[in-house]
């Protein structure tokens, strides 16, 4: 995922990770996770690999 604007929070087993505009992150298939926004909403671009 690419964060286009705002703040995106990715929650994994090891804790919460915050990403801001310009940051990228990825989650492997089958990984338990949650996605949140903080006080600032986020716009993201997500791509899937099959």
C-alpha positions as CSV (number, residue, x, y, z in Angstrom):
1,X,0.0,0.0,0.0
2,X,1.1,3.5,-0.7
3,X,-0.2,6.3,1.6
4,X,-1.3,9.2,-0.7
5,X,-2.3,11.5,2.1
6,X,-3.1,11.5,5.8
7,X,-2.1,8.8,8.3
8,X,-2.6,5.1,8.0
9,X,-2.2,2.7,11.0
10,X,-1.4,-0.9,10.5
11,X,-1.8,-3.1,13.5
12,X,0.2,-6.4,13.5
13,X,1.0,-8.9,16.3
14,X,4.1,-6.8,17.2
15,X,2.2,-3.6,17.6
16,X,0.8,-0.6,15.7
17,X,2.8,1.0,12.9
18,X,1.9,4.5,11.6
19,X,2.5,5.5,8.0
20,X,2.2,9.0,6.5
21,X,1.9,10.4,3.0
22,X,4.7,8.9,0.8
23,X,5.2,5.8,3.0
24,X,4.6,2.3,1.8
25,X,3.8,-1.0,3.6
26,X,2.8,-4.5,2.8
27,X,1.1,-7.4,4.5
28,X,1.8,-11.0,3.5
29,X,-1.2,-13.2,2.6
30,X,-2.7,-14.9,5.7
31,X,-1.2,-12.4,8.2
32,X,-3.6,-11.3,10.9
33,X,-3.8,-7.6,10.9
34,X,-6.1,-4.5,11.4
35,X,-6.1,-1.2,9.5
36,X,-7.1,2.1,11.1
37,X,-6.8,5.8,10.7
38,X,-5.9,8.1,13.5
39,X,-7.2,11.7,14.0
40,X,-6.3,12.3,10.4
41,X,-8.1,10.3,7.7
42,X,-6.0,8.6,5.0
43,X,-6.2,8.0,1.3
44,X,-4.2,4.9,0.2
45,X,-3.5,3.1,-3.0
46,X,-3.6,-0.7,-2.6
47,X,-2.5,-3.4,-5.0
48,X,-3.0,-7.1,-4.8
49,X,-0.7,-9.8,-6.2
50,X,-2.2,-13.2,-7.1
